[in-house]
């Protein structure tokens, strides 16, 4: 089986590509390398270019007509940046994504797995959400995900495409074989900032301590990136389970999380458990576009994909630390 992975040179896309290869599938990578890394495409079929480039997509399908399914991981994802550059985010995450769908349809690709985000949910009083929870995206980034999902549902309703939207919670960790990991030099998420402070001897900033959570800090559902990658493999092989023959559904949302909420202060405790030392921290104001957060509940991923997370938050922290130590030997020190 050949699988087209748009954004396959990024953190999550490259990990999915490794899981595909390990599972006997051939990943075909498409990435414009705005944030992705060429090093992550080594020994893989790689096309450098944009998802909106119709001529390039036509060439890919001409050279790989066996592709039946595409995975769309191509997106900009930094919340504060989306607040300052909303036009760029809507262009890249929505407008170009719709063009990508047209190129897929023209080339006969009828199955799509979309990398969505749990940041679009309106969390209840207990911060737990399932696929039927109300939506209330609070940042331009989150709104691009919600808007594109609306387009996906409408476009699939004709029956010409079957689409699974996988709503990720908070990825941590790295490929356990250390082939790939988080590539950005200045991470914006909590664990990346913790590791940065740990390595540089700095103080970690807890951004926002007045949220209505059990300790005032934001709450997240941290899921190992390899568990996320395994979920994509399950989705690739279970389209007939998600969309049984004779059924009328053409669009399905599935959450990918652990079912456990961890606050920033609790993440600090887990970090100390792994490293053996407490990281100095200071409380600061919220960042633009931040939300209290949420964690997953429900069994849809288990029932439809036969998927459950296997790796703990401590394993995610440990793998992240290992990757940060190894990263420069994989992607160099520039960029």
Protein Blocks (a to p, Z undefined) as FASTA:
>chain_A
ZZddehilbmklmmmmmmmmmnopacddddehlmmcfklmgoiacdeddfklmklmmmmm
mmmmmbmbdcdfbdcfbfklmmmmmmlmmmmmmmmmmmmmmmmmmnopabdcddddfklp
ccdfkopacfkbccddfbfklmmmmmmmmmmmmmmmnopaccdddddfddedjdfklmac
cfbfbdcbfklmmmmmmmnopacddehjabcbfnopacdddddfklmmmmmmmmmmmmmm
mmgghiabfbdcddddehiacdfklmmmmmmmmnopacddddddddehiafbdcdedjkl
mmmnopacfbdfklmmmmmmmmmmmmmmmnojeZZ
